[in-house]
Amino acid sequence: MKKSAHLLSDISVPAALACSLFLGACATMDQEQKDTAKGAGIGAAAGAVLGGIMGGRDGATKGAVLGGVTGAVGGNIWSRKMEEKRRAMEQATQGTGVEVARTSDNQLKLNVPSDISFDTGRADIKPDLRAVLDQFAGGLSNDPNLHVRVVGHTDSTGSDAINNPLSVERATSVRNYLVDRGVDKGRIEAVGRGSREPVADNATQAGRAGNRRVEIFLREAEMQS
């Protein structure tokens, strides 16, 4: 029992230190730095536990250091490059109605509403959407590490026999436009969801307009599962 108590004491000191450093640092960090610190803190704590089991206090301390370094790399999955692209797209789409966001799994998402993307029942890209896609493609053609997923959606008006292929055609139109602007076709996935994933009430005109949309996701290759 005494040996177990000593072991827990050996482990708890570096583990607690790693956690306290993480919590104290986050107050002055931006999101990218917080992700890095979070990974470092978790990695350090885990490393301290494993190191303590293997080699007492010295092992715990060494494990905390190694775990912190490894965790920092793993935690920083929203890179500076992705943050720069998010800010650039926010500026490029101001006043267009396009929503630019970072998803919970660290992808850059553009939600493109129907009023600037496609006419009802059509898959031809409107001029306003072309301007957005020009900006989007500008930073992709020379970066093979970035991958795009385009998802087309419709409202519930009409049958699945109409909506399903229409949503695919709209996503494909966006993909083809990006390819024409120099983005490798193999890096772009185009899929349609028909009316199966509404974000608003299809019982209202405004809700149907919100559901007729295209979502464009950008991710770094390392993020693929």
Secondary structure, DSSP 8 states (H G I E B T S, - for coil): -HHHHHHHHHHHHHHHHHHHHHHHHGGG--HHHHHHHHHHHHHHHHHHHHHHHHHHHHHHHHHHHHHHHHHHHHH--S-HHHHHHHHHHHHHTTTTT-EEEE-TTS-EEEEEEHHHH--TT-----HHHHHHHHHHHHTTTT-TTEEEEEEE---SSS-HHHHHHHHHHHHHHHHHHHHHTT--GGGEEEEE-TTSS-SS-TTSHHHHHHHSEEEEEEEEGGG--
